[in-house]
Amino acid sequence: MSLTLPPTVSESSLAAALRELEQAVGAEHVLTDPEDMLEFRDPFWYHEWDDFEASAVVQPDSVEEIQAILRIANEHRVPIWVSGVGRNNGYGGSSPRVRGSIVVNLRRMNRVLEINEELGYAVVEPGVRWFDLYDTIQAGGHKLRLSCADLGWGSVVGNTLDHGITYLPYGQDQMMQCGMEVVLPDGELMRTGNWAVPDSKAAHVYKRGLGPTPDQLFMQSNYGIVTKMGVWLLPTPECYMPCWLRVWKNEDLPQVIDTLRVLMLDKDIEGVPQVLNTLCLASVLTPEGRSKWYDGDDPMPEDVIDRVAKEMDIGRWIMRFAIYGHEDVVDSKFKRVRAAFERIQGAEVWGKKYAPDEYDSIEHPAEKVEIGIPNLDINTMTGWYGGEEGGHVAFSPAAPMTGGSAVEICGLLRDRIEKKANLDYLAALLPINARCFIHITMVIFDTKNEEQVRGAYEAQKILVKEAGERGYGEYRAHLDFMDLAASQYSFNDHAYRRFCETIKDAVDPNGILMPGRHGIWPKSMREAPSGLNGS
Amino acid sequence: MSLTLPPTVSESSLAAALRELEQAVGAEHVLTDPEDMLEFRDPFWYHEWDDFEASAVVQPDSVEEIQAILRIANEHRVPIWVSGVGRNNGYGGSSPRVRGSIVVNLRRMNRVLEINEELGYAVVEPGVRWFDLYDTIQAGGHKLRLSCADLGWGSVVGNTLDHGITYLPYGQDQMMQCGMEVVLPDGELMRTGNWAVPDSKAAHVYKRGLGPTPDQLFMQSNYGIVTKMGVWLLPTPECYMPCWLRVWKNEDLPQVIDTLRVLMLDKDIEGVPQVLNTLCLASVLTPEGRSKWYDGDDPMPEDVIDRVAKEMDIGRWIMRFAIYGHEDVVDSKFKRVRAAFERIQGAEVWGKKYAPDEYDSIEHPAEKVEIGIPNLDINTMTGWYGGEEGGHVAFSPAAPMTGGSAVEICGLLRDRIEKKANLDYLAALLPINARCFIHITMVIFDTKNEEQVRGAYEAQKILVKEAGERGYGEYRAHLDFMDLAASQYSFNDHAYRRFCETIKDAVDPNGILMPGRHGIWPKSMREAPSGLNGS
C-alpha cells in the first residue's frame, strides 16, 4: 500500500511515525486503508483530485495521546491536521490543507464533562456532537437549551473553532464559548481565562482571566489543539415563538435588511435569523432536486424562480427568526416586528408560540434548530444538483447590515455564480449580530461532474477576489482558496498575516500543526521553493 | 537634574534616547521635570516611595510619532509604559511597572474619527475620554448612548484595554469593542478583524476576520500600542428606567445574588448592575468622609454600620440597576423584577421611567452613568479616609453568581481587610454577565499616612493569595501585586504565563514595551539576577 507523502517527508520517516502512532494510540486507531479513510475526505472535492489527500487518520482518546501524537509529529516533522468530528463540509470536511498530512480526528473524545444547570453551562470534549450534548441535557432533565448549528452531526468545539454559526441568542457574535483547555504544539497543556486558576471557581462564567485572553487565538488558526471547552447554555425560556417573514419581490431585500437591523438593535429579534432566497429554501424542501422545477443547464430563469416561489408558497425572500422570553414580552415584540415588516408591500409575518413542554415535539426542522434541537434535514439541499451525489461549497463574506450593502453583495454574487459558474444562486444571509450579516452563498453542484465541480470552485476564487476589492472579506474559507481569502486581509502589506506568522513560528517552530490553516504557514513552508503555500 | 534610571540602562543611553524623543515629538512633549510629571504618577502610592517612578513622560500626537518612539526605545533598549489618558487609578494610574521606564501618554491623540448612527458605532483614538465621546455624540445630535465607566475622565480605549467595566447592555462581558489598529513593538502598523481588508465594509460591525482574532491579545498585555478602536454604541432606547433595590440585613446578600442571576439570565435586567454594601455607597454620598459617622481607628463596628444604613436610608446592601427598551417591555420586566426581589423579607425595589428627551437632564450620578452620561461624582468616595488626600486600591476577584460564592468571598475579604489592614470593608459586586460578578473591594486609605498605605497594600497581597487558594483569580491588578495576582493563574506549572512569554519574546524581542504588565516579562528580565520581576 503506497502512502500519500507530505512534501519534505520521506517514506521511511512517515512509516516510522505511523509505527510510533500505532504504539501511542493503538493500531486500530490509526487508519491508512483508503476505504477506512474515505469518510475523512472532503466529500465535496472531485473524487479523482488528490490535492488534499491525507496519509493517515489517527484517532486519540485522551489529552495524553494527543501529547504523544504531537511529540511524534515534531520528531519526524510530519504535518498533522486536526478535526473534531470531521464535518466541516463546504469548507473541506476533515481534509488537510497540505497533502499527505496525518489527520488527527477527535471523534473518540466525546465526553460531556459537566453540565451546570444553575449557572447555565456545559464543558465538552471536541468529539461531542450537537446531538450528543442535546441528548445529555435531555437525559439529565436540565432546563437548558443549546444554541446549535443547522446540522446536528457536527462537533460543538469544531464548529466554534471554525467561527461557525448557531442560532439561539448566544449564537450572536459566536459568544457561547467560555474557558478552554489547549494542547500547544510542543505538547504543553494550558487552560485559559479563569480556568488557569487551579480549582477555579469562575472557569466557565467569566470569559477572561488576568492578562491577555488567548481563546480566540485558537479559532481558525494552527496554534493548538483544543481538548476541552466551556459552552454557555440558555435557561429554557418561558415562551418560544418561531416566526417567518415572506416577501414577494426580489427588490424587497434592502428594506427587509434595514428593518431587521433596527429590530435587532432594539432586541425585538434576538438570536441569528436566516434570510433565504427562493432557491435556497426550495433546495431544502425539494428532495427531488432542481429537476423538479427546471431541466435547463443554465441558471434558473427569473420566471421559473417566480413560479417556484409561488407554488411552494415561500416568496422571493423568506426569513426564519424567533422570539424568546416571557410570554407578554414575546407578544409585545411580535407586534412590533409584524408592524415593522408589514410596511413592506405584500410582506407577511407569522409565528406560533410554544410553551416549554411543547418545545421538544416541534416538527419543522428550522423551528427545531431555533430552540436547539439538532437535526439533519437541511442536508437535503445538497441534492439540488446531482441528487445523492450533490455537494456544496460556500462563499461567505461579512457585510454591514444595510440594505445598500445587501444589494451590492447579492448583486455581485448572483451575477458571477450565474455567469461564471453557470449555476443557480442560493443565498442565506445570516445576521451574526444586529450590525452585520454573513452572506452564505451555497454553491451546489454534482460532485460526479468534474466540469461542474471545477466551475464551482473557480467561481469562488473570482468572487473572493472581486468581493475583496470591494472591501468584503470572507468569514471562513474552503481549503482550495484559503490562501486567497486570507490574502484579502492585506492592510499594510499583510501586517496581520505577518503577525500571525510571528506567533506561529514562536509556538510551533517545527511547523507541524495544521500548516496553511486560514493562510498561516510556518517558516519552513513560507520559504519552500515548491510554492507549497499556493501564493 | 538627575533622571530615574531604568535597570540595565545607562545614564548616557537614557539621555540619548530623550534627545531623540524630543526631536521626534517636539521638546515640549517630553516631560522630565518632576513637577510636570506629577500628574502621571500613581496618585495613591505613598509619595515618598519611588518603586514605580518614571524617568520621563512623552506625549505623541500620531501613529508616526508612536512608531518613532518605538524605534528609539528599541535602539537604546529603554523600557516604555503606555497610558491612554492616564487615569488607571486604583491600579497604578499612569505609573510604569519598571522603575525608570519612559511613560508614553496618549492624551493628545484625542480625536473621535467616526460616528456611524445607522450602524451604531464610533471609532476613537486612545486619548478620547468618556466626556469627549459623549460630547461628540451630543454635538452631532446622534440617537446613540455610550456605555461608560463610573469616572468620565478616563480613556475609552484605556479602560477597554484594562478590561474595565461599563454599565449599559454593551458593558456585559466588556463586549463593546470592534476593530483595532495597533502599532506592534517593532513599529509595524496592523489592523485586526475585518479592518485588515483595505477599505473594509465590515471593519466595525463584525468582531472577527479570517484566521485568529487577536484583539483581546492586546488587552492587559504588552504586545502592542492600540492607536484606534471601534466602539459599539446603543441606539437610544424608547424608555430608560434606573432602579434600586434595598435590603436591610447583611445576610440578605446571597438571596439578592441568586435572584439577580435568574433575572439577568432571563434578560429582565440587562447591563451591569452594582451591588454595594452600606459603607461603599456611604463613602460616595458623604463628602465629609467616615469621620462624620465614626471616629475610631478600628473598622467601623456593626452597630455603627446599621446606623449609617438607617440614617442615610441606603440599607445594608443596595443595588443600582436599569431596565431599557420599549415602554411596555420595561413595565413588564420591572413587574417581574420587583416581585422576585420582594420575596426577600423587607426588600424594597423602586425606579422611575424616563423618555429620551429627559435622559440628559437626569441628575443622580448613578442614574446618569447607567444611561451613558459621564461624571466624576463617585470620586467622593476616596475621601472616606484622608479627605482630599484619600486614595484607594482595589482587590477585584471574579466569582460565580451564586449566593454561596458571594458569602464565601465577601466573608473572606471583610475579615482580612478589617483584621489585617484595620480598615473599613467597602464592597461593590459588579455582575459582568448573568453568571459572574467581579467583587471590587474598594480599600480606601489616607495617602499621607504611610502606615495606613502600607497596611492597605499588604492586605491586598494576603487577599490575592488567600482568594487564589480558594480558586478566585483577580480580574485586574495594581502594579504592586501584579506578579502575585498573575501567579495565581498557575495551572500546569504556569503554562499560561509561559505561553504569554513565548508570544512576548516573539513580538518584542528587545523587551522594551511595558515589561511586567500583568505578570508578562520579556526574556531579559525573566533572567535578571536582580529579581526585577519581583517573583
Boltz contact constraints between the chains, C-beta under 6 A:
constraints:
  - contact:
      token1: [A, 119]
      token2: [B, 400]
      max_distance: 6.0
  - contact:
      token1: [A, 119]
      token2: [B, 435]
      max_distance: 6.0
  - contact:
      token1: [A, 163]
      token2: [B, 208]
      max_distance: 6.0
  - contact:
      token1: [A, 173]
      token2: [B, 207]
      max_distance: 6.0
  - contact:
      token1: [A, 188]
      token2: [B, 495]
      max_distance: 6.0
  - contact:
      token1: [A, 189]
      token2: [B, 492]
      max_distance: 6.0
  - contact:
      token1: [A, 190]
      token2: [B, 495]
      max_distance: 6.0
  - contact:
      token1: [A, 190]
      token2: [B, 496]
      max_distance: 6.0
  - contact:
      token1: [A, 190]
      token2: [B, 499]
      max_distance: 6.0
  - contact:
      token1: [A, 191]
      token2: [B, 491]
      max_distance: 6.0
  - contact:
      token1: [A, 194]
      token2: [B, 398]
      max_distance: 6.0
  - contact:
      token1: [A, 194]
      token2: [B, 473]
      max_distance: 6.0
  - contact:
      token1: [A, 196]
      token2: [B, 489]
      max_distance: 6.0
  - contact:
      token1: [A, 196]
      token2: [B, 491]
      max_distance: 6.0
  - contact:
      token1: [A, 196]
      token2: [B, 496]
      max_distance: 6.0
  - contact:
      token1: [A, 197]
      token2: [B, 471]
      max_distance: 6.0
  - contact:
      token1: [A, 197]
      token2: [B, 473]
      max_distance: 6.0
  - contact:
      token1: [A, 197]
      token2: [B, 488]
      max_distance: 6.0
  - contact:
      token1: [A, 197]
      token2: [B, 489]
      max_distance: 6.0
  - contact:
      token1: [A, 198]
      token2: [B, 491]
      max_distance: 6.0
  - contact:
      token1: [A, 199]
      token2: [B, 471]
      max_distance: 6.0
  - contact:
      token1: [A, 200]
      token2: [B, 471]
      max_distance: 6.0
  - contact:
      token1: [A, 201]
      token2: [B, 399]
      max_distance: 6.0
  - contact:
      token1: [A, 201]
      token2: [B, 400]
      max_distance: 6.0
  - contact:
      token1: [A, 201]
      token2: [B, 471]
      max_distance: 6.0
  - contact:
      token1: [A, 201]
      token2: [B, 472]
      max_distance: 6.0
  - contact:
      token1: [A, 202]
      token2: [B, 398]
      max_distance: 6.0
  - contact:
      token1: [A, 202]
      token2: [B, 399]
      max_distance: 6.0
  - contact:
      token1: [A, 202]
      token2: [B, 400]
      max_distance: 6.0
  - contact:
      token1: [A, 202]
      token2: [B, 436]
      max_distance: 6.0
  - contact:
      token1: [A, 205]
      token2: [B, 400]
      max_distance: 6.0
  - contact:
      token1: [A, 205]
      token2: [B, 435]
      max_distance: 6.0
  - contact:
      token1: [A, 205]
      token2: [B, 436]
      max_distance: 6.0
  - contact:
      token1: [A, 206]
      token2: [B, 398]
      max_distance: 6.0
  - contact:
      token1: [A, 206]
      token2: [B, 436]
      max_distance: 6.0
  - contact:
      token1: [A, 207]
      token2: [B, 173]
      max_distance: 6.0
  - contact:
      token1: [A, 208]
      token2: [B, 163]
      max_distance: 6.0
  - contact:
      token1: [A, 209]
      token2: [B, 489]
      max_distance: 6.0
  - contact:
      token1: [A, 210]
      token2: [B, 473]
      max_distance: 6.0
  - contact:
      token1: [A, 210]
      token2: [B, 474]
      max_distance: 6.0
  - contact:
      token1: [A, 210]
      token2: [B, 485]
      max_distance: 6.0
  - contact:
      token1: [A, 210]
      token2: [B, 486]
      max_distance: 6.0
  - contact:
      token1: [A, 210]
      token2: [B, 489]
      max_distance: 6.0
  - contact:
      token1: [A, 210]
      token2: [B, 518]
      max_distance: 6.0
  - contact:
      token1: [A, 211]
      token2: [B, 220]
      max_distance: 6.0
  - contact:
      token1: [A, 211]
      token2: [B, 500]
      max_distance: 6.0
  - contact:
      token1: [A, 211]
      token2: [B, 518]
      max_distance: 6.0
  - contact:
      token1: [A, 212]
      token2: [B, 217]
      max_distance: 6.0
  - contact:
      token1: [A, 212]
      token2: [B, 220]
      max_distance: 6.0
  - contact:
      token1: [A, 212]
      token2: [B, 221]
      max_distance: 6.0
  - contact:
      token1: [A, 213]
      token2: [B, 216]
      max_distance: 6.0
  - contact:
      token1: [A, 216]
      token2: [B, 213]
      max_distance: 6.0
  - contact:
      token1: [A, 217]
      token2: [B, 212]
      max_distance: 6.0
  - contact:
      token1: [A, 220]
      token2: [B, 211]
      max_distance: 6.0
  - contact:
      token1: [A, 220]
      token2: [B, 212]
      max_distance: 6.0
  - contact:
      token1: [A, 221]
      token2: [B, 212]
      max_distance: 6.0
  - contact:
      token1: [A, 235]
      token2: [B, 265]
      max_distance: 6.0
  - contact:
      token1: [A, 265]
      token2: [B, 235]
      max_distance: 6.0
  - contact:
      token1: [A, 328]
      token2: [B, 332]
      max_distance: 6.0
  - contact:
      token1: [A, 329]
      token2: [B, 329]
      max_distance: 6.0
  - contact:
      token1: [A, 329]
      token2: [B, 332]
      max_distance: 6.0
  - contact:
      token1: [A, 332]
      token2: [B, 328]
      max_distance: 6.0
  - contact:
      token1: [A, 332]
      token2: [B, 329]
      max_distance: 6.0
  - contact:
      token1: [A, 398]
      token2: [B, 194]
      max_distance: 6.0
  - contact:
      token1: [A, 398]
      token2: [B, 202]
      max_distance: 6.0
  - contact:
      token1: [A, 398]
      token2: [B, 206]
      max_distance: 6.0
  - contact:
      token1: [A, 399]
      token2: [B, 201]
      max_distance: 6.0
  - contact:
      token1: [A, 399]
      token2: [B, 202]
      max_distance: 6.0
  - contact:
      token1: [A, 400]
      token2: [B, 119]
      max_distance: 6.0
  - contact:
      token1: [A, 400]
      token2: [B, 201]
      max_distance: 6.0
  - contact:
      token1: [A, 400]
      token2: [B, 202]
      max_distance: 6.0
  - contact:
      token1: [A, 400]
      token2: [B, 205]
      max_distance: 6.0
  - contact:
      token1: [A, 435]
      token2: [B, 119]
      max_distance: 6.0
  - contact:
      token1: [A, 435]
      token2: [B, 205]
      max_distance: 6.0
  - contact:
      token1: [A, 436]
      token2: [B, 202]
      max_distance: 6.0
  - contact:
      token1: [A, 436]
      token2: [B, 205]
      max_distance: 6.0
  - contact:
      token1: [A, 436]
      token2: [B, 206]
      max_distance: 6.0
  - contact:
      token1: [A, 471]
      token2: [B, 197]
      max_distance: 6.0
  - contact:
      token1: [A, 471]
      token2: [B, 199]
      max_distance: 6.0
  - contact:
      token1: [A, 471]
      token2: [B, 200]
      max_distance: 6.0
  - contact:
      token1: [A, 471]
      token2: [B, 201]
      max_distance: 6.0
  - contact:
      token1: [A, 472]
      token2: [B, 201]
      max_distance: 6.0
  - contact:
      token1: [A, 473]
      token2: [B, 194]
      max_distance: 6.0
  - contact:
      token1: [A, 473]
      token2: [B, 197]
      max_distance: 6.0
  - contact:
      token1: [A, 473]
      token2: [B, 210]
      max_distance: 6.0
  - contact:
      token1: [A, 474]
      token2: [B, 210]
      max_distance: 6.0
  - contact:
      token1: [A, 485]
      token2: [B, 210]
      max_distance: 6.0
  - contact:
      token1: [A, 486]
      token2: [B, 210]
      max_distance: 6.0
  - contact:
      token1: [A, 488]
      token2: [B, 197]
      max_distance: 6.0
  - contact:
      token1: [A, 489]
      token2: [B, 196]
      max_distance: 6.0
  - contact:
      token1: [A, 489]
      token2: [B, 197]
      max_distance: 6.0
  - contact:
      token1: [A, 489]
      token2: [B, 209]
      max_distance: 6.0
  - contact:
      token1: [A, 489]
      token2: [B, 210]
      max_distance: 6.0
  - contact:
      token1: [A, 491]
      token2: [B, 191]
      max_distance: 6.0
  - contact:
      token1: [A, 491]
      token2: [B, 196]
      max_distance: 6.0
  - contact:
      token1: [A, 491]
      token2: [B, 198]
      max_distance: 6.0
  - contact:
      token1: [A, 492]
      token2: [B, 189]
      max_distance: 6.0
  - contact:
      token1: [A, 495]
      token2: [B, 188]
      max_distance: 6.0
  - contact:
      token1: [A, 495]
      token2: [B, 190]
      max_distance: 6.0
  - contact:
      token1: [A, 496]
      token2: [B, 190]
      max_distance: 6.0
  - contact:
      token1: [A, 496]
      token2: [B, 196]
      max_distance: 6.0
  - contact:
      token1: [A, 499]
      token2: [B, 190]
      max_distance: 6.0
  - contact:
      token1: [A, 500]
      token2: [B, 211]
      max_distance: 6.0
  - contact:
      token1: [A, 502]
      token2: [B, 506]
      max_distance: 6.0
  - contact:
      token1: [A, 502]
      token2: [B, 507]
      max_distance: 6.0
  - contact:
      token1: [A, 503]
      token2: [B, 503]
      max_distance: 6.0
  - contact:
      token1: [A, 506]
      token2: [B, 502]
      max_distance: 6.0
  - contact:
      token1: [A, 506]
      token2: [B, 506]
      max_distance: 6.0
  - contact:
      token1: [A, 507]
      token2: [B, 502]
      max_distance: 6.0
  - contact:
      token1: [A, 518]
      token2: [B, 210]
      max_distance: 6.0
  - contact:
      token1: [A, 518]
      token2: [B, 211]
      max_distance: 6.0
